[in-house]
Amino acid sequence: MIDLSLSEAKLFRILGAFFGKERVVPRMSVMAVCGGELPPAVNALGIDAVKWARSNNCLFTIIDHDDNPRMVMEFFSGYQSGIDVTELEHQRYLGPILKAVGIPYVTITNNEFEEILDPQGNLDFVSLLKDKVGYEGSDPP
């Protein structure tokens, strides 16, 4: 059983409905998302990137029909209620690592998520994807 908060479970259901449940992988390790190895460009981060990538996970990874990671989606507090050192480190390293391997990294704030869930809201999931990764078309990434 996967341990998810209520918001994470709701996002999981949305992602599953949009991409297909079999294409949404929760808590995949960063190293696995990167295909088992990191490109040399991540050495510039100034950390042991391999160790970090092995010990950290992505909230949700969207995979294609060949089981290749195509996108990572996570919540991001935006530091509105304080700075969480763990989240700060995660944001600082995960984005550049995923960019180096060519995988879009989509973060969603609690406010954006509440707006998506609100039937009277002005933001929908597809619009969020278009805004964050430039997705357009009928075949999801």
N, C-alpha and C positions, 0 to 999 in steps of 0.2 A: 504494500500500500504506500502511496506517495503522500507525504506530509505537506499539505498546501493550506495556506490561509484562505479565508472566504473569498477575498478579491482574486487571489491566484486561481482558485477553483473556477470562479466565474470567467476569468480570462481564458483558462484552459478550455472551457466549454465553447467560448466564442471562437477560439482558434480551431478547435476540432470541427465545429460547424462550418467554418469558412474553408479550411484546408483539408479536412478529413482527419478523423481521430487517429488513424494509423500514421499520419504525417507529422504529428505533434509529439515531441519527445521531451518530457520534463526532466530537469536536473541532469542534463548531459554534461559530462566534464568538458572543460574548455579544450583540453588536449584532444579529446575525441572529436569535437567540433572542427578542430584544425586538421583532422586527418592523421593524427598520431605524431606529427612533428611541426615545429614552428619555423617560419622563414627567418633567415638571418636578420631581417630588418627589425625584429622585436628586441634584439640585443641592445638597441639604443634606449630602451626603457630604463636601464640602470638597475634591473632586478634579475634574479634567477628566474627568467620567464618560463622555463620548462617546469621548474618546481611549482611556480605559481599556477600554471595552466593545469597541472596534474591535480592540484589540491583545491581548485575552484570549479564551480558549475555554472551553467547558464540556466536561467529559469525555464524558458521554453525554446527549443530548437525546432525549426520547421525543416523537414527533410523532403527531398523529391522522391520520385518513384524508384530511383536507384539507391535510396537510403543515403544520399549525399546531403549534408547540411546546406541549406539555402538561405536561412535567416535566423537570427536570434532575437527574441523579444523578452523584455524584462520591465518590471516596474522601477521607477526612479523617483525618489521623494523630492528631488530638487532642492533638498536641504532647507525646506520651508520651516520645519519645526526644530531644526538643529542639525548638526553635522554628525553623521554616523561614520566613524573611522573606517569600518569594514566596507560600507557602501562607497565611501570616497575612494578607497583603494581599488575596489571592484570597477568603478567607473573609469578610474585613471588608467587601468591596464587592459581591461577587456575590450574597450572600443578600438584602441590601436592594434591589438593582436588580431581581432576579427577583420579590421580593415586591411591588414597586411596579408591575410589569406583570402580576401575578396568576399567576405560574408557580411551582408548588411546587419547592422546592430540597431534595433529599434527599441527605444525606451518610451515608456508611457507613464505619465504622472498620475497620481490619484485623481486629480481634478479632471484630466482628460478622460480617464476611465469612467468616472461618475457621469460625465457629459455623454459618453457613448451609451451608458446604461439607461440614461434618462430618456423616456419616450418623447419628452418635450424638448430635448437637447438639440443643439445645432451641429453636433459632431457625430458622425457614424464611423464604423470600423474601416470601411473602404476609403473614406476621405482621409482618415488618419494614416493609412498605409500610403496613399498617394502623396500625402504631405511629407512623410518621413523617409520613404524610399523611392518615391517616384513610380510606384506600381500603377499600371493602367492596363486594362485588358481583361480577358475572360479567364486566362490561365494563371493562377497564382504562382509566385516565385517558387 
